Amino acid sequence: MLTALFNRIKAMGTRVIMGVSGHIVMQQITWINRALEPVVADSTVTGIGLWEMTLSRCDESSSDHAAKWETSNMMFFYPELVDMAELGEGPLAPNMQPPDGIGGLDPREHASAEVGRRNDELAAGAIGRKAIELLESLPKEKQTLNLPGICPPHWWSI
């Protein structure tokens, strides 16, 4: 399914395909990269599978499980869906154990919309730079979008 999707994206004229997983599951990245293998084999396109924080991981950008990072991201993107009062005031269960399922720094102390904003900013910037790097790794004649121009019949592929 992914290979078919990537081939359709390639047929549209795209030169860089990045499969970005928002969940830290190694098998997802393996699937993406395996699905890309036959698509990039002719060297007319390039691509990679990665987690959203792979390229930006630092003191200001990382991931976890319902703790500082994921909660901060939700506070930034969907603040109306975050109710920190649901966690109560007592200690949280360690290492993603019930009833909390939290793996990482206590979000009640460490999460904020600003942390989420910065996390997203760093990840998006790093992914964008990687896309440019991948595009520039192709031969010059393969770096164009391969469309006659940005016009109504092709707007959907941008």
N, CA, C and O atoms as a GROMACS GRO file, in nm:
protein
  632
    1MET      N    1   0.082  -0.118   0.000
    1MET     CA    2   0.000   0.000   0.000
    1MET      C    3   0.088   0.126   0.000
    1MET      O    4   0.064   0.218  -0.078
    2LEU      N    5   0.188   0.130   0.087
    2LEU     CA    6   0.275   0.247   0.090
    2LEU      C    7   0.354   0.262  -0.040
    2LEU      O    8   0.370   0.374  -0.090
    3THR      N    9   0.403   0.152  -0.094
    3THR     CA   10   0.477   0.160  -0.220
    3THR      C   11   0.387   0.215  -0.330
    3THR      O   12   0.430   0.299  -0.408
    4ALA      N   13   0.263   0.169  -0.336
    4ALA     CA   14   0.170   0.221  -0.437
    4ALA      C   15   0.146   0.370  -0.416
    4ALA      O   16   0.143   0.446  -0.513
    5LEU      N   17   0.129   0.412  -0.292
    5LEU     CA   18   0.110   0.554  -0.262
    5LEU      C   19   0.233   0.634  -0.305
    5LEU      O   20   0.220   0.737  -0.370
    6PHE      N   21   0.351   0.587  -0.267
    6PHE     CA   22   0.475   0.658  -0.303
    6PHE      C   23   0.494   0.663  -0.455
    6PHE      O   24   0.544   0.763  -0.508
    7ASN      N   25   0.456   0.557  -0.525
    7ASN     CA   26   0.465   0.560  -0.671
    7ASN      C   27   0.370   0.662  -0.732
    7ASN      O   28   0.405   0.727  -0.830
    8ARG      N   29   0.252   0.678  -0.674
    8ARG     CA   30   0.158   0.780  -0.722
    8ARG      C   31   0.215   0.920  -0.696
    8ARG      O   32   0.205   1.008  -0.781
    9ILE      N   33   0.274   0.940  -0.580
    9ILE     CA   34   0.336   1.069  -0.548
    9ILE      C   35   0.450   1.096  -0.647
    9ILE      O   36   0.466   1.208  -0.694
   10LYS      N   37   0.527   0.995  -0.676
   10LYS     CA   38   0.636   1.007  -0.774
   10LYS      C   39   0.581   1.042  -0.911
   10LYS      O   40   0.635   1.129  -0.979
   11ALA      N   41   0.473   0.976  -0.952
   11ALA     CA   42   0.414   1.001  -1.084
   11ALA      C   43   0.360   1.144  -1.096
   11ALA      O   44   0.349   1.196  -1.207
   12MET      N   45   0.328   1.207  -0.985
   12MET     CA   46   0.281   1.346  -0.987
   12MET      C   47   0.394   1.443  -1.018
   12MET      O   48   0.369   1.559  -1.049
   13GLY      N   49   0.518   1.396  -1.009
   13GLY     CA   50   0.631   1.483  -1.036
   13GLY      C   51   0.714   1.517  -0.914
   13GLY      O   52   0.815   1.586  -0.925
   14THR      N   53   0.673   1.469  -0.798
   14THR     CA   54   0.746   1.496  -0.675
   14THR      C   55   0.885   1.433  -0.682
   14THR      O   56   0.902   1.325  -0.738
   15ARG      N   57   0.983   1.499  -0.626
   15ARG     CA   58   1.121   1.450  -0.629
   15ARG      C   59   1.170   1.401  -0.493
   15ARG      O   60   1.263   1.321  -0.488
   16VAL      N   61   1.109   1.446  -0.385
   16VAL     CA   62   1.147   1.402  -0.250
   16VAL      C   63   1.022   1.352  -0.179
   16VAL      O   64   0.921   1.423  -0.172
   17ILE      N   65   1.029   1.231  -0.128
   17ILE     CA   66   0.918   1.173  -0.052
   17ILE      C   67   0.968   1.147   0.089
   17ILE      O   68   1.063   1.071   0.110
   18MET      N   69   0.903   1.209   0.186
   18MET     CA   70   0.940   1.189   0.326
   18MET      C   71   0.818   1.133   0.400
   18MET      O   72   0.714   1.197   0.407
   19GLY      N   73   0.834   1.014   0.453
   19GLY     CA   74   0.730   0.954   0.535
   19GLY      C   75   0.764   0.986   0.680
   19GLY      O   76   0.858   0.931   0.736
   20VAL      N   77   0.686   1.074   0.741
   20VAL     CA   78   0.714   1.118   0.877
   20VAL      C   79   0.611   1.057   0.971
   20VAL      O   80   0.492   1.084   0.960
   21SER      N   81   0.659   0.975   1.062
   21SER     CA   82   0.573   0.910   1.160
   21SER      C   83   0.569   0.994   1.287
   21SER      O   84   0.672   1.039   1.337
   22GLY      N   85   0.451   1.013   1.338
   22GLY     CA   86   0.436   1.089   1.462
   22GLY      C   87   0.435   1.002   1.586
   22GLY      O   88   0.395   1.047   1.693
   23HIS      N   89   0.478   0.880   1.574
   23HIS     CA   90   0.479   0.791   1.690
   23HIS      C   91   0.609   0.712   1.687
   23HIS      O   92   0.652   0.666   1.581
   24ILE      N   93   0.670   0.696   1.800
   24ILE     CA   94   0.802   0.634   1.807
   24ILE      C   95   0.789   0.482   1.806
   24ILE      O   96   0.799   0.416   1.910
   25VAL      N   97   0.767   0.427   1.687
   25VAL     CA   98   0.759   0.283   1.667
   25VAL      C   99   0.854   0.250   1.553
   25VAL      O  100   0.828   0.285   1.438
   26MET      N  101   0.962   0.182   1.583
   26MET     CA  102   1.064   0.153   1.483
   26MET      C  103   1.006   0.080   1.362
   26MET      O  104   1.049   0.104   1.250
   27GLN      N  105   0.911  -0.009   1.384
   27GLN     CA  106   0.853  -0.085   1.273
   27GLN      C  107   0.789   0.008   1.169
   27GLN      O  108   0.794  -0.022   1.050
   28GLN      N  109   0.729   0.119   1.212
   28GLN     CA  110   0.669   0.213   1.116
   28GLN      C  111   0.776   0.271   1.023
   28GLN      O  112   0.754   0.281   0.903
   29ILE      N  113   0.889   0.308   1.079
   29ILE     CA  114   0.997   0.365   0.998
   29ILE      C  115   1.052   0.258   0.904
   29ILE      O  116   1.083   0.288   0.788
   30THR      N  117   1.066   0.136   0.952
   30THR     CA  118   1.112   0.025   0.867
   30THR      C  119   1.016   0.005   0.751
   30THR      O  120   1.060  -0.013   0.637
   31TRP      N  121   0.885   0.006   0.777
   31TRP     CA  122   0.785  -0.010   0.670
   31TRP      C  123   0.798   0.102   0.566
   31TRP      O  124   0.798   0.076   0.445
   32ILE      N  125   0.810   0.224   0.613
   32ILE     CA  126   0.822   0.338   0.521
   32ILE      C  127   0.945   0.322   0.433
   32ILE      O  128   0.936   0.335   0.311
   33ASN      N  129   1.059   0.294   0.495
   33ASN     CA  130   1.183   0.282   0.418
   33ASN      C  131   1.181   0.164   0.322
   33ASN      O  132   1.232   0.174   0.210
   34ARG      N  133   1.122   0.052   0.362
   34ARG     CA  134   1.110  -0.063   0.271
   34ARG      C  135   1.017  -0.030   0.154
   34ARG      O  136   1.044  -0.068   0.040
   35ALA      N  137   0.910   0.042   0.183
   35ALA     CA  138   0.816   0.080   0.077
   35ALA      C  139   0.880   0.178  -0.020
   35ALA      O  140   0.844   0.180  -0.138
   36LEU      N  141   0.973   0.258   0.027
   36LEU     CA  142   1.042   0.355  -0.060
   36LEU      C  143   1.145   0.288  -0.151
   36LEU      O  144   1.172   0.339  -0.260
   37GLU      N  145   1.203   0.177  -0.109
   37GLU     CA  146   1.313   0.114  -0.185
   37GLU      C  147   1.284   0.099  -0.334
   37GLU      O  148   1.364   0.146  -0.415
   38PRO      N  149   1.174   0.036  -0.375
   38PRO     CA  150   1.151   0.022  -0.519
   38PRO      C  151   1.117   0.155  -0.587
   38PRO      O  152   1.137   0.170  -0.707
   39VAL      N  153   1.066   0.249  -0.513
   39VAL     CA  154   1.026   0.378  -0.569
   39VAL      C  155   1.148   0.463  -0.603
   39VAL      O  156   1.150   0.531  -0.706
   40VAL      N  157   1.248   0.459  -0.519
   40VAL     CA  158   1.368   0.542  -0.539
   40VAL      C  159   1.478   0.467  -0.616
   40VAL      O  160   1.583   0.524  -0.644
   41ALA      N  161   1.455   0.341  -0.649
   41ALA     CA  162   1.559   0.258  -0.710
   41ALA      C  163   1.613   0.314  -0.841
   41ALA      O  164   1.729   0.291  -0.874
   42ASP      N  165   1.531   0.386  -0.917
   42ASP     CA  166   1.577   0.440  -1.046
   42ASP      C  167   1.648   0.575  -1.031
   42ASP      O  168   1.688   0.635  -1.131
   43SER      N  169   1.663   0.623  -0.909
   43SER     CA  170   1.734   0.749  -0.877
   43SER      C  171   1.671   0.874  -0.938
   43SER      O  172   1.738   0.976  -0.952
   44THR      N  173   1.543   0.867  -0.975
   44THR     CA  174   1.475   0.988  -1.022
   44THR      C  175   1.409   1.062  -0.907
   44THR      O  176   1.376   1.180  -0.919
   45VAL      N  177   1.390   0.993  -0.795
   45VAL     CA  178   1.338   1.053  -0.673
   45VAL      C  179   1.422   1.001  -0.557
   45VAL      O  180   1.497   0.904  -0.572
   46THR      N  181   1.408   1.065  -0.444
   46THR     CA  182   1.474   1.019  -0.323
   46THR      C  183   1.375   1.029  -0.209
   46THR      O  184   1.272   1.096  -0.222
   47GLY      N  185   1.405   0.965  -0.100
   47GLY     CA  186   1.312   0.971   0.012
   47GLY      C  187   1.369   0.907   0.137
   47GLY      O  188   1.476   0.846   0.136
   48ILE      N  189   1.293   0.924   0.244
   48ILE     CA  190   1.335   0.871   0.374
   48ILE      C  191   1.213   0.860   0.464
   48ILE      O  192   1.116   0.935   0.450
   49GLY      N  193   1.219   0.766   0.557
   49GLY     CA  194   1.120   0.756   0.664
   49GLY      C  195   1.187   0.797   0.794
   49GLY      O  196   1.301   0.759   0.820
   50LEU      N  197   1.116   0.874   0.874
   50LEU     CA  198   1.173   0.918   1.002
   50LEU      C  199   1.064   0.960   1.098
   50LEU      O  200   0.949   0.983   1.059
   51TRP      N  201   1.100   0.971   1.224
   51TRP     CA  202   1.008   1.024   1.325
   51TRP      C  203   1.017   1.176   1.320
   51TRP      O  204   1.118   1.231   1.277
   52GLU      N  205   0.913   1.242   1.363
   52GLU     CA  206   0.910   1.387   1.354
   52GLU      C  207   1.024   1.454   1.431
   52GLU      O  208   1.066   1.563   1.393
   53MET      N  209   1.075   1.392   1.536
   53MET     CA  210   1.181   1.454   1.616
   53MET      C  211   1.320   1.399   1.586
   53MET      O  212   1.417   1.440   1.650
   54THR      N  213   1.332   1.309   1.490
   54THR     CA  214   1.460   1.246   1.459
   54THR      C  215   1.570   1.349   1.435
   54THR      O  216   1.682   1.333   1.484
   55LEU      N  217   1.539   1.453   1.360
   55LEU     CA  218   1.640   1.548   1.316
   55LEU      C  219   1.654   1.669   1.408
   55LEU      O  220   1.748   1.747   1.393
   56SER      N  221   1.563   1.684   1.502
   56SER     CA  222   1.564   1.804   1.587
   56SER      C  223   1.586   1.773   1.735
   56SER      O  224   1.584   1.864   1.818
   57ARG      N  225   1.606   1.648   1.769
   57ARG     CA  226   1.615   1.610   1.910
   57ARG      C  227   1.726   1.687   1.979
   57ARG      O  228   1.843   1.681   1.939
   58CYS      N  229   1.688   1.759   2.084
   58CYS     CA  230   1.781   1.838   2.164
   58CYS      C  231   1.710   1.877   2.294
   58CYS      O  232   1.602   1.825   2.322
   59ASP      N  233   1.767   1.964   2.371
   59ASP     CA  234   1.703   2.007   2.496
   59ASP      C  235   1.566   2.071   2.473
   59ASP      O  236   1.481   2.069   2.561
   60GLU      N  237   1.545   2.128   2.354
   60GLU     CA  238   1.420   2.198   2.324
   60GLU      C  239   1.325   2.118   2.234
   60GLU      O  240   1.217   2.166   2.200
   61SER      N  241   1.365   1.997   2.196
   61SER     CA  242   1.282   1.920   2.103
   61SER      C  243   1.303   1.771   2.125
   61SER      O  244   1.414   1.719   2.111
   62SER      N  245   1.194   1.704   2.160
   62SER     CA  246   1.203   1.560   2.179
   62SER      C  247   1.063   1.500   2.176
   62SER      O  248   0.967   1.566   2.135
   63SER      N  249   1.052   1.376   2.220
   63SER     CA  250   0.923   1.309   2.226
   63SER      C  251   0.919   1.220   2.349
   63SER      O  252   1.023   1.190   2.409
   64ASP      N  253   0.801   1.179   2.385
   64ASP     CA  254   0.782   1.092   2.501
   64ASP      C  255   0.645   1.028   2.488
   64ASP      O  256   0.592   1.018   2.377
   65HIS      N  257   0.589   0.985   2.597
   65HIS     CA  258   0.455   0.925   2.594
   65HIS      C  259   0.366   0.996   2.693
   65HIS      O  260   0.369   0.968   2.813
   66ALA      N  261   0.285   1.088   2.643
   66ALA     CA  262   0.186   1.161   2.724
   66ALA      C  263   0.250   1.241   2.838
   66ALA      O  264   0.184   1.268   2.938
   67ALA      N  265   0.375   1.277   2.823
   67ALA     CA  266   0.444   1.352   2.928
   67ALA      C  267   0.474   1.494   2.878
   67ALA      O  268   0.390   1.555   2.812
   68LYS      N  269   0.590   1.546   2.909
   68LYS     CA  270   0.624   1.685   2.874
   68LYS      C  271   0.602   1.716   2.726
   68LYS      O  272   0.533   1.812   2.694
   69TRP      N  273   0.661   1.636   2.636
   69TRP     CA  274   0.662   1.670   2.494
   69TRP      C  275   0.528   1.651   2.427
   69TRP      O  276   0.478   1.744   2.364
   70GLU      N  277   0.469   1.533   2.439
   70GLU     CA  278   0.340   1.512   2.372
   70GLU      C  279   0.232   1.603   2.429
   70GLU      O  280   0.149   1.654   2.355
   71THR      N  281   0.233   1.622   2.559
   71THR     CA  282   0.134   1.711   2.618
   71THR      C  283   0.155   1.855   2.573
   71THR      O  284   0.058   1.926   2.544
   72SER      N  285   0.280   1.898   2.565
   72SER     CA  286   0.310   2.033   2.516
   72SER      C  287   0.263   2.050   2.372
   72SER      O  288   0.207   2.154   2.336
   73ASN      N  289   0.287   1.949   2.289
   73ASN     CA  290   0.241   1.956   2.150
   73ASN      C  291   0.090   1.971   2.145
   73ASN      O  292   0.038   2.053   2.069
   74MET      N  293   0.020   1.893   2.224
   74MET     CA  294  -0.126   1.903   2.228
   74MET      C  295  -0.170   2.040   2.281
   74MET      O  296  -0.267   2.096   2.231
   75MET      N  297  -0.101   2.094   2.381
   75MET     CA  298  -0.135   2.226   2.435
   75MET      C  299  -0.117   2.335   2.330
   75MET      O  300  -0.189   2.435   2.330
   76PHE      N  301  -0.020   2.316   2.241
   76PHE     CA  302   0.004   2.412   2.134
   76PHE      C  303  -0.099   2.398   2.023
   76PHE      O  304  -0.160   2.497   1.982
   77PHE      N  305  -0.119   2.276   1.972
   77PHE     CA  306  -0.207   2.254   1.859
   77PHE      C  307  -0.356   2.247   1.896
   77PHE      O  308  -0.440   2.301   1.825
   78TYR      N  309  -0.387   2.182   2.006
   78TYR     CA  310  -0.526   2.159   2.044
   78TYR      C  311  -0.549   2.188   2.193
   78TYR      O  312  -0.584   2.097   2.268
   79PRO      N  313  -0.530   2.310   2.236
   79PRO     CA  314  -0.540   2.340   2.379
   79PRO      C  315  -0.675   2.303   2.440
   79PRO      O  316  -0.684   2.271   2.558
   80GLU      N  317  -0.780   2.309   2.359
   80GLU     CA  318  -0.914   2.277   2.411
   80GLU      C  319  -0.930   2.130   2.447
   80GLU      O  320  -1.026   2.092   2.513
   81LEU      N  321  -0.835   2.045   2.404
   81LEU     CA  322  -0.842   1.902   2.433
   81LEU      C  323  -0.757   1.860   2.552
   81LEU      O  324  -0.756   1.742   2.589
   82VAL      N  325  -0.686   1.954   2.614
   82VAL     CA  326  -0.597   1.921   2.726
   82VAL      C  327  -0.660   1.969   2.856
   82VAL      O  328  -0.690   2.087   2.873
   83ASP      N  329  -0.678   1.874   2.947
   83ASP     CA  330  -0.729   1.906   3.080
   83ASP      C  331  -0.634   1.847   3.183
   83ASP      O  332  -0.647   1.732   3.223
   84MET      N  333  -0.538   1.928   3.224
   84MET     CA  334  -0.436   1.882   3.318
   84MET      C  335  -0.495   1.840   3.453
   84MET      O  336  -0.434   1.761   3.525
   85ALA      N  337  -0.611   1.893   3.488
   85ALA     CA  338  -0.675   1.858   3.615
   85ALA      C  339  -0.707   1.708   3.621
   85ALA      O  340  -0.718   1.652   3.730
   86GLU      N  341  -0.723   1.645   3.506
   86GLU     CA  342  -0.752   1.501   3.503
   86GLU      C  343  -0.640   1.418   3.563
   86GLU      O  344  -0.664   1.305   3.605
   87LEU      N  345  -0.519   1.472   3.569
   87LEU     CA  346  -0.406   1.399   3.626
   87LEU      C  347  -0.405   1.403   3.779
   87LEU      O  348  -0.332   1.327   3.842
   88GLY      N  349  -0.484   1.489   3.836
   88GLY     CA  350  -0.487   1.501   3.981
   88GLY      C  351  -0.361   1.567   4.033
   88GLY      O  352  -0.285   1.627   3.958
   89GLU      N  353  -0.341   1.554   4.163
   89GLU     CA  354  -0.226   1.618   4.226
   89GLU      C  355  -0.126   1.520   4.284
   89GLU      O  356  -0.016   1.560   4.324
   90GLY      N  357  -0.159   1.394   4.289
   90GLY     CA  358  -0.072   1.293   4.348
   90GLY      C  359   0.038   1.250   4.253
   90GLY      O  360   0.047   1.299   4.140
   91PRO      N  361   0.123   1.158   4.299
   91PRO     CA  362   0.231   1.108   4.214
   91PRO      C  363   0.175   1.028   4.096
   91PRO      O  364   0.070   0.964   4.106
   92LEU      N  365   0.248   1.034   3.985
   92LEU     CA  366   0.210   0.959   3.866
   92LEU      C  367   0.280   0.824   3.868
   92LEU      O  368   0.390   0.811   3.920
   93ALA      N  369   0.214   0.724   3.808
   93ALA     CA  370   0.275   0.591   3.798
   93ALA      C  371   0.398   0.601   3.706
   93ALA      O  372   0.391   0.666   3.603
   94PRO      N  373   0.509   0.538   3.742
   94PRO     CA  374   0.630   0.547   3.658
   94PRO      C  375   0.622   0.458   3.533
   94PRO      O  376   0.547   0.361   3.528
   95ASN      N  377   0.701   0.494   3.432
   95ASN     CA  378   0.726   0.410   3.315
   95ASN      C  379   0.600   0.361   3.241
   95ASN      O  380   0.589   0.243   3.208
   96MET      N  381   0.509   0.452   3.217
   96MET     CA  382   0.388   0.424   3.138
   96MET      C  383   0.298   0.319   3.200
   96MET      O  384   0.223   0.252   3.129
   97GLN      N  385   0.304   0.302   3.329
   97GLN     CA  386   0.219   0.204   3.397
   97GLN      C  387   0.080   0.264   3.423
   97GLN      O  388   0.065   0.385   3.434
   98PRO      N  389  -0.021   0.178   3.433
   98PRO     CA  390  -0.155   0.225   3.467
   98PRO      C  391  -0.154   0.289   3.606
   98PRO      O  392  -0.069   0.253   3.687
   99PRO      N  393  -0.241   0.379   3.633
   99PRO     CA  394  -0.350   0.423   3.548
   99PRO      C  395  -0.312   0.540   3.456
   99PRO      O  396  -0.393   0.581   3.373
  100ASP      N  397  -0.192   0.595   3.470
  100ASP     CA  398  -0.157   0.717   3.398
  100ASP      C  399  -0.107   0.692   3.256
  100ASP      O  400  -0.148   0.762   3.164
  101GLY      N  401  -0.020   0.595   3.237
  101GLY     CA  402   0.036   0.568   3.106
  101GLY      C  403   0.135   0.674   3.059
  101GLY      O  404   0.159   0.688   2.939
  102ILE      N  405   0.192   0.747   3.153
  102ILE     CA  406   0.283   0.856   3.118
  102ILE      C  407   0.427   0.806   3.122
  102ILE      O  408   0.470   0.744   3.218
  103GLY      N  409   0.501   0.835   3.016
  103GLY     CA  410   0.641   0.796   3.007
  103GLY      C  411   0.726   0.918   2.978
  103GLY      O  412   0.738   0.959   2.862
  104GLY      N  413   0.784   0.975   3.080
  104GLY     CA  414   0.865   1.095   3.063
  104GLY      C  415   0.844   1.191   3.179
  104GLY      O  416   0.791   1.153   3.283
  105LEU      N  417   0.885   1.314   3.158
  105LEU     CA  418   0.873   1.416   3.263
  105LEU      C  419   0.727   1.451   3.290
  105LEU      O  420   0.647   1.460   3.198
  106ASP      N  421   0.695   1.470   3.416
  106ASP     CA  422   0.559   1.502   3.460
  106ASP      C  423   0.506   1.624   3.384
  106ASP      O  424   0.561   1.734   3.397
  107PRO      N  425   0.401   1.607   3.305
  107PRO     CA  426   0.351   1.719   3.226
  107PRO      C  427   0.294   1.832   3.312
  107PRO      O  428   0.289   1.947   3.267
  108ARG      N  429   0.252   1.801   3.432
  108ARG     CA  430   0.197   1.906   3.519
  108ARG      C  431   0.304   2.008   3.554
  108ARG      O  432   0.273   2.124   3.581
  109GLU      N  433   0.429   1.966   3.555
  109GLU     CA  434   0.540   2.055   3.590
  109GLU      C  435   0.616   2.107   3.467
  109GLU      O  436   0.671   2.217   3.471
  110HIS      N  437   0.618   2.029   3.358
  110HIS     CA  438   0.709   2.059   3.247
  110HIS      C  439   0.642   2.096   3.115
  110HIS      O  440   0.709   2.146   3.025
  111ALA      N  441   0.512   2.071   3.101
  111ALA     CA  442   0.445   2.095   2.973
  111ALA      C  443   0.388   2.236   2.963
  111ALA      O  444   0.342   2.292   3.062
  112SER      N  445   0.393   2.290   2.842
  112SER     CA  446   0.330   2.420   2.814
  112SER      C  447   0.310   2.434   2.664
  112SER      O  448   0.375   2.365   2.585
  113ALA      N  449   0.221   2.522   2.625
  113ALA     CA  450   0.200   2.550   2.484
  113ALA      C  451   0.327   2.605   2.420
  113ALA      O  452   0.354   2.577   2.304
  114GLU      N  453   0.403   2.683   2.494
  114GLU     CA  454   0.527   2.740   2.440
  114GLU      C  455   0.630   2.630   2.413
  114GLU      O  456   0.700   2.635   2.312
  115VAL      N  457   0.640   2.532   2.501
  115VAL     CA  458   0.730   2.418   2.477
  115VAL      C  459   0.685   2.345   2.350
  115VAL      O  460   0.769   2.306   2.269
  116GLY      N  461   0.555   2.326   2.332
  116GLY     CA  462   0.503   2.262   2.212
  116GLY      C  463   0.530   2.342   2.087
  116GLY      O  464   0.566   2.286   1.984
  117ARG      N  465   0.514   2.473   2.095
  117ARG     CA  466   0.541   2.560   1.980
  117ARG      C  467   0.685   2.547   1.936
  117ARG      O  468   0.714   2.532   1.817
  118ARG      N  469   0.776   2.553   2.032
  118ARG     CA  470   0.919   2.546   1.999
  118ARG      C  471   0.956   2.407   1.948
  118ARG      O  472   1.036   2.394   1.855
  119ASN      N  473   0.899   2.304   2.007
  119ASN     CA  474   0.923   2.167   1.963
  119ASN      C  475   0.881   2.152   1.817
  119ASN      O  476   0.956   2.097   1.736
  120ASP      N  477   0.763   2.200   1.784
  120ASP     CA  478   0.714   2.194   1.646
  120ASP      C  479   0.801   2.277   1.552
  120ASP      O  480   0.834   2.232   1.443
  121GLU      N  481   0.838   2.395   1.594
  121GLU     CA  482   0.922   2.483   1.511
  121GLU      C  483   1.055   2.416   1.477
  121GLU      O  484   1.098   2.418   1.362
  122LEU      N  485   1.118   2.357   1.576
  122LEU     CA  486   1.247   2.290   1.552
  122LEU      C  487   1.232   2.168   1.464
  122LEU      O  488   1.313   2.146   1.374
  123ALA      N  489   1.128   2.087   1.488
  123ALA     CA  490   1.107   1.967   1.407
  123ALA      C  491   1.074   2.005   1.262
  123ALA      O  492   1.131   1.947   1.170
  124ALA      N  493   0.985   2.100   1.243
  124ALA     CA  494   0.948   2.141   1.106
  124ALA      C  495   1.068   2.198   1.031
  124ALA      O  496   1.088   2.167   0.914
  125GLY      N  497   1.148   2.279   1.098
  125GLY     CA  498   1.267   2.334   1.034
  125GLY      C  499   1.366   2.226   0.996
  125GLY      O  500   1.424   2.230   0.887
  126ALA      N  501   1.387   2.130   1.084
  126ALA     CA  502   1.482   2.021   1.057
  126ALA      C  503   1.432   1.933   0.943
  126ALA      O  504   1.511   1.890   0.859
  127ILE      N  505   1.303   1.906   0.939
  127ILE     CA  506   1.246   1.825   0.831
  127ILE      C  507   1.259   1.900   0.698
  127ILE      O  508   1.293   1.841   0.596
  128GLY      N  509   1.232   2.030   0.699
  128GLY     CA  510   1.247   2.110   0.578
  128GLY      C  511   1.390   2.111   0.526
  128GLY      O  512   1.414   2.097   0.406
  129ARG      N  513   1.486   2.127   0.617
  129ARG     CA  514   1.628   2.125   0.576
  129ARG      C  515   1.666   1.988   0.520
  129ARG      O  516   1.744   1.980   0.425
  130LYS      N  517   1.613   1.881   0.579
  130LYS     CA  518   1.642   1.747   0.529
  130LYS      C  519   1.582   1.728   0.390
  130LYS      O  520   1.645   1.666   0.304
  131ALA      N  521   1.464   1.782   0.366
  131ALA     CA  522   1.402   1.771   0.233
  131ALA      C  523   1.488   1.842   0.129
  131ALA      O  524   1.507   1.790   0.019
  132ILE      N  525   1.541   1.958   0.162
  132ILE     CA  526   1.629   2.030   0.069
  132ILE      C  527   1.756   1.951   0.045
  132ILE      O  528   1.801   1.939  -0.069
  133GLU      N  529   1.814   1.897   0.152
  133GLU     CA  530   1.936   1.815   0.138
  133GLU      C  531   1.911   1.695   0.047
  133GLU      O  532   1.993   1.664  -0.039
  134LEU      N  533   1.797   1.629   0.066
  134LEU     CA  534   1.765   1.513  -0.018
  134LEU      C  535   1.745   1.556  -0.164
  134LEU      O  536   1.793   1.489  -0.255
  135LEU      N  537   1.676   1.666  -0.186
  135LEU     CA  538   1.656   1.715  -0.321
  135LEU      C  539   1.789   1.746  -0.388
  135LEU      O  540   1.812   1.710  -0.503
  136GLU      N  541   1.878   1.812  -0.315
  136GLU     CA  542   2.008   1.847  -0.370
  136GLU      C  543   2.099   1.726  -0.392
  136GLU      O  544   2.201   1.736  -0.460
  137SER      N  545   2.064   1.611  -0.334
  137SER     CA  546   2.143   1.490  -0.356
  137SER      C  547   2.113   1.426  -0.491
  137SER      O  548   2.189   1.341  -0.538
  138LEU      N  549   2.003   1.465  -0.553
  138LEU     CA  550   1.969   1.414  -0.686
  138LEU      C  551   2.050   1.486  -0.792
  138LEU      O  552   2.093   1.599  -0.771
  139PRO      N  553   2.072   1.422  -0.905
  139PRO     CA  554   2.137   1.493  -1.017
  139PRO      C  555   2.055   1.617  -1.052
  139PRO      O  556   1.933   1.615  -1.040
  140LYS      N  557   2.121   1.723  -1.096
  140LYS     CA  558   2.055   1.851  -1.125
  140LYS      C  559   1.932   1.833  -1.214
  140LYS      O  560   1.828   1.894  -1.188
  141GLU      N  561   1.944   1.751  -1.317
  141GLU     CA  562   1.833   1.736  -1.412
  141GLU      C  563   1.712   1.665  -1.349
  141GLU      O  564   1.603   1.667  -1.407
  142LYS      N  565   1.730   1.602  -1.233
  142LYS     CA  566   1.621   1.532  -1.165
  142LYS      C  567   1.560   1.615  -1.051
  142LYS      O  568   1.467   1.568  -0.985
  143GLN      N  569   1.610   1.735  -1.027
  143GLN     CA  570   1.566   1.814  -0.913
  143GLN      C  571   1.440   1.897  -0.938
  143GLN      O  572   1.389   1.957  -0.844
  144THR      N  573   1.390   1.901  -1.060
  144THR     CA  574   1.272   1.982  -1.088
  144THR      C  575   1.145   1.905  -1.057
  144THR      O  576   1.146   1.782  -1.046
  145LEU      N  577   1.036   1.978  -1.043
  145LEU     CA  578   0.908   1.919  -1.009
  145LEU      C  579   0.848   1.840  -1.124
  145LEU      O  580   0.758   1.759  -1.104
  146ASN      N  581   0.898   1.863  -1.244
  146ASN     CA  582   0.850   1.793  -1.364
  146ASN      C  583   0.705   1.822  -1.398
  146ASN      O  584   0.634   1.737  -1.451
  147LEU      N  585   0.660   1.942  -1.367
  147LEU     CA  586   0.527   1.986  -1.407
  147LEU      C  587   0.545   2.106  -1.500
  147LEU      O  588   0.645   2.177  -1.490
  148PRO      N  589   0.449   2.128  -1.592
  148PRO     CA  590   0.464   2.241  -1.684
  148PRO      C  591   0.458   2.376  -1.613
  148PRO      O  592   0.501   2.476  -1.670
  149GLY      N  593   0.408   2.382  -1.493
  149GLY     CA  594   0.402   2.507  -1.418
  149GLY      C  595   0.301   2.496  -1.307
  149GLY      O  596   0.223   2.401  -1.300
  150ILE      N  597   0.304   2.594  -1.219
  150ILE     CA  598   0.206   2.597  -1.111
  150ILE      C  599   0.081   2.661  -1.169
  150ILE      O  600   0.071   2.783  -1.181
  151CYS      N  601  -0.015   2.577  -1.204
  151CYS     CA  602  -0.138   2.623  -1.266
  151CYS      C  603  -0.253   2.535  -1.215
  151CYS      O  604  -0.227   2.430  -1.156
  152PRO      N  605  -0.377   2.574  -1.236
  152PRO     CA  606  -0.490   2.500  -1.177
  152PRO      C  607  -0.486   2.348  -1.190
  152PRO      O  608  -0.517   2.280  -1.092
  153PRO      N  609  -0.449   2.290  -1.305
  153PRO     CA  610  -0.451   2.143  -1.310
  153PRO      C  611  -0.350   2.077  -1.216
  153PRO      O  612  -0.361   1.957  -1.188
  154HIS      N  613  -0.251   2.153  -1.168
  154HIS     CA  614  -0.146   2.095  -1.085
  154HIS      C  615  -0.140   2.149  -0.943
  154HIS      O  616  -0.051   2.112  -0.867
  155TRP      N  617  -0.232   2.236  -0.905
  155TRP     CA  618  -0.229   2.292  -0.770
  155TRP      C  619  -0.236   2.186  -0.662
  155TRP      O  620  -0.173   2.201  -0.558
  156TRP      N  621  -0.310   2.082  -0.685
  156TRP     CA  622  -0.330   1.978  -0.585
  156TRP      C  623  -0.201   1.903  -0.551
  156TRP      O  624  -0.193   1.839  -0.447
  157SER      N  625  -0.102   1.910  -0.637
  157SER     CA  626   0.020   1.833  -0.612
  157SER      C  627   0.126   1.913  -0.538
  157SER      O  628   0.233   1.860  -0.509
  158ILE      N  629   0.099   2.038  -0.507
  158ILE     CA  630   0.197   2.122  -0.437
  158ILE      C  631   0.194   2.090  -0.289
  158ILE      O  632   0.269   2.150  -0.212
   0.00000   0.00000   0.00000
